[in-house]
Amino acid sequence: MSTQTSRVFIARLSGVPVFAPNGDQVGRVRDVVVTLRIGAQPRVLGLVVEVTGRRRIFVPITRVTTIDVGQVITTGVVNLRTFQQRPSETLVLGELLDRKVDLVADETQVTVLDVAIEASRTGDWLISKVYIRKSGGGIRRRGETLVVDWDFVSGFSLNEEGQGAAHLLATFDKLRPADLAGVLHELSPKRRAEVAAALDDKKLADVLEELPDDDQVEILKALESERAADVLEEMDPDDAADLLSELSEEDQERLLQLMDPEEADDVRRLLAYGDYTAGGMMTSEPVILSPDATVAQALAHVRNPTLNPAMAAQVYVVRPPLETPTGRYLGVAHFQRLLREPPSALVSGLIDTELQGISPDAQLNEVTRMFATYNLVALPVVDEHQRLLGAVTVDDVIDHMLPEDWRESTDTATEFTHGS
């Protein structure tokens, strides 16, 4: 095995592209797997690499020919089975960062900020150095940081309660919520709870929306009730309703009582519909305007960066009131049409009146037929009085069409081979 650098700090490897010998990118490094050994330096077993579809696979270190801070090169043959961590294995980023350990010399407690690996004379990759921070001298003072040999510290094998997650999150700071959700899914329940506790409410809400149901419930139950309610308020109402539907009626009501009344009312309405109906899939917060709104006002609303592309694709025009359930639904103003009109034009003059709303009780097969027939990215949901209740977006439809475990499915080819 060759290497461009004699020592590599793991946090700097996070997100580094992994290439086959012919230059094709296989994926990106998400973690390093090691085995902790009594009286010896931990040995690197391999890399956790994220490939297409956010799948995480294991690449044995024997399949790695080059490790550098800018790239990792493999032999070109990797197994595409989803990585499953064994009890004897430790994830460096997921489990060692932020750990409290002791300096052997004086038993001073320090925090692990990073660890470094390097190749030994035998060709094995070992953890050689630990980047640590000593405790500060006051509330606002940050302690001294230094790099020490692995055997200068102890306590890595001890189970630590209340381990922080600040440096782990800093390593993954630029990950999108869906990718961060993949990281959390691979962690132990203990680490998932610690990372969730370190995220702010909005970021945690975004990540929860991307996790499998079991992980969502586990994390929500680990939060204090008041914080759980705050996180639910930050989620899209349809996603919050989906998550609450996995809880007992007693737990549902307890959390709904702690939520803002208006937010709770939206979620309660959604909980009344079946999972595979238009009402159960819809969001109750589409972009809604009155007929006398201008194109400029409509474009200002769809520029909201928190809107997903499907929700920003059209504006729903209704008679007041403008909160769901609204007044009479009149039609939609499509984003592309808005771009072609003068800013002062009224949306009432350019709405698509042919896109009729669907009943909240419509089943999934009827909803999918509507999307396919009219090439839609979103569909209005109306009641018997033609009042707008919400909108179903194409991403919600796809979520309900896929198997329940699609986020963690392991169906794949067993081997992926690049030409040399």
Long-range contacts (C-beta under 8 A, 24 or more apart in sequence): 1-64, 1-65, 1-66, 1-119, 1-123, 2-65, 2-66, 3-66, 3-67, 3-68, 3-119, 4-66, 4-67, 4-68, 5-67, 5-68, 5-69, 6-118, 6-119, 7-116, 7-117, 7-118, 7-128, 7-129, 8-67, 8-68, 8-69, 8-116, 8-117, 8-118, 9-69, 9-114, 9-115, 9-116, 9-129, 9-131, 10-92, 10-93, 10-114, 10-115, 10-116, 10-117, 11-93, 11-97, 11-113, 11-114, 11-167, 11-170, 11-171, 12-69, 12-114, 13-67, 13-69, 13-72, 14-93, 14-171, 14-172, 15-174, 15-175, 16-68, 16-69, 16-70, 16-71, 16-72, 17-71, 17-72, 18-47, 18-49, 18-59, 18-71, 18-72, 18-73, 18-74, 19-71, 19-72, 19-73, 19-74, 20-73, 20-74, 20-76, 20-418, 20-419, 21-65, 21-73, 21-74, 21-75, 21-76, 21-418, 21-420, 22-76, 22-418, 22-419, 22-420, 24-418, 26-51, 26-59, 26-74, 26-78, 26-416, 26-418, 27-51, 27-52, 27-57, 29-72, 30-56, 30-93, 30-182, 30-183, 30-186, 31-91, 31-92, 31-93, 31-94, 31-183, 31-186, 32-91, 32-92, 32-93, 32-117, 33-58, 33-85, 33-89, 33-90, 33-91, 33-92, 34-89, 34-90, 34-92, 34-127, 35-88, 35-89, 35-90, 36-90, 36-156, 36-157, 38-157, 41-126, 41-127, 41-128, 41-150, 41-151, 42-90, 42-126, 42-127, 42-150, 42-156, 43-124, 43-125, 43-126, 44-117, 44-124, 44-125, 44-126, 44-127, 45-89, 47-72, 48-83, 48-91, 48-186, 49-78, 50-179, 50-182, 51-80, 51-416, 54-178, 54-179, 54-182, 55-80, 55-82, 55-412, 56-82, 56-83, 56-182, 56-186, 57-81, 57-82, 57-83, 58-83, 61-125, 67-117, 67-125, 76-417, 76-418, 76-419, 76-420, 77-415, 77-416, 77-417, 77-418, 78-415, 78-416, 79-414, 79-415, 79-416, 80-412, 80-413, 80-414, 80-415, 80-416, 81-410, 81-412, 81-414, 82-408, 82-410, 82-412, 83-186, 85-186, 91-186, 91-187, 92-127, 93-168, 93-171, 93-172, 94-168, 94-183, 94-186, 94-187, 94-188, 94-191, 95-187, 95-188, 95-191, 96-156, 97-167, 97-168, 97-171, 98-163, 98-164, 98-165, 98-166, 98-167, 98-168, 99-155, 99-156, 99-160, 99-163, 100-155, 100-160, 100-163, 101-130, 101-132, 101-153, 101-154, 101-155, 101-156, 102-153, 102-154, 102-155, 103-132, 103-148, 103-152, 103-153, 104-151, 104-152, 104-153, 104-154, 105-152, 108-134, 108-135, 109-135, 110-134, 110-135, 110-143, 110-153, 111-135, 111-164, 111-167, 112-167, 113-145, 113-167, 114-167, 115-150, 116-147, 126-150, 162-194, 163-190, 163-191, 163-194, 164-194, 164-198, 165-191, 165-194, 165-195, 165-197, 165-198, 166-198, 168-195, 169-195, 169-198, 169-199, 177-203, 177-206, 177-207, 177-209, 177-210, 178-210, 180-207, 180-210, 181-207, 181-208, 181-210, 181-211, 181-215, 182-210, 184-211, 184-215, 184-219, 185-211, 185-212, 185-215, 185-407, 185-408, 189-218, 192-218, 192-219, 192-222, 193-218, 193-219, 193-222, 196-222, 196-223, 197-222, 197-223, 201-227, 201-230, 201-231, 201-233, 201-234, 202-234, 204-231, 204-234, 205-231, 205-232, 205-234, 205-235, 206-234, 208-235, 208-239, 208-243, 209-235, 209-236, 209-239, 210-407, 211-407, 212-405, 212-407, 212-408, 213-242, 213-243, 213-246, 213-404, 216-243, 216-246, 217-243, 217-246, 217-247, 220-247, 225-254, 225-255, 225-258, 226-258, 228-255, 228-258, 229-255, 229-258, 229-259, 232-259, 232-263, 232-267, 233-259, 233-260, 233-263, 236-283, 236-285, 237-263, 237-266, 237-267, 237-270, 237-283, 237-284, 237-285, 238-270, 238-280, 238-281, 238-282, 238-283, 238-284, 238-390, 238-396, 240-267, 241-267, 241-270, 241-271, 241-280, 242-275, 244-271, 245-271, 245-275, 266-324, 269-389, 270-390, 273-360, 273-361, 274-361, 275-400, 276-363, 276-364, 276-400, 277-360, 277-361, 277-362, 277-363, 277-364, 278-358, 278-359, 278-360, 278-361, 278-362, 278-366, 278-367, 278-379, 278-381, 278-392, 279-360, 279-361, 279-381, 279-389, 279-390, 281-364, 281-367, 281-392, 281-396, 281-397, 281-400, 282-360, 282-381, 282-389, 282-390, 282-391, 282-392, 282-396, 283-311, 283-390, 283-391, 283-392, 283-393, 283-396, 284-324, 284-389, 284-390, 285-324, 285-390, 286-311, 286-316, 286-324, 286-378, 286-380, 286-388, 286-390, 286-391, 287-311, 287-312, 287-314, 287-315, 287-316, 288-315, 288-316, 288-317, 288-318, 288-322, 288-323, 288-324, 288-326, 288-388, 289-315, 289-316, 289-317, 289-318, 289-322, 289-333, 289-347, 290-317, 290-318, 290-319, 290-320, 290-322, 291-317, 291-319, 291-330, 291-346, 291-347, 291-348, 292-346, 292-348, 293-317, 293-346, 293-347, 294-343, 294-344, 294-345, 294-346, 294-347, 295-338, 295-341, 295-342, 295-343, 295-344, 295-345, 295-346, 295-347, 295-350, 296-343, 296-344, 297-347, 298-333, 298-338, 298-347, 299-338, 299-339, 299-343, 302-335, 302-338, 308-393, 308-395, 309-377, 310-377, 310-378, 310-393, 310-394, 310-395, 311-378, 311-391, 311-393, 313-377, 313-378, 314-377, 314-378, 315-347, 316-380, 316-388, 316-391, 317-347, 317-348, 317-351, 318-387, 318-388, 324-388, 324-389, 324-390, 325-383, 325-387, 325-388, 325-389, 326-387, 326-388, 327-387, 328-385, 328-386, 328-387, 329-357, 329-380, 329-382, 329-386, 329-387, 329-388, 331-355, 332-380, 355-379, 355-380, 356-380, 357-381, 357-382, 357-386, 357-388, 358-382, 358-392, 359-383, 359-384, 360-389, 360-390, 364-397, 364-400, 364-401, 367-392, 367-397, 368-397, 368-401, 371-397
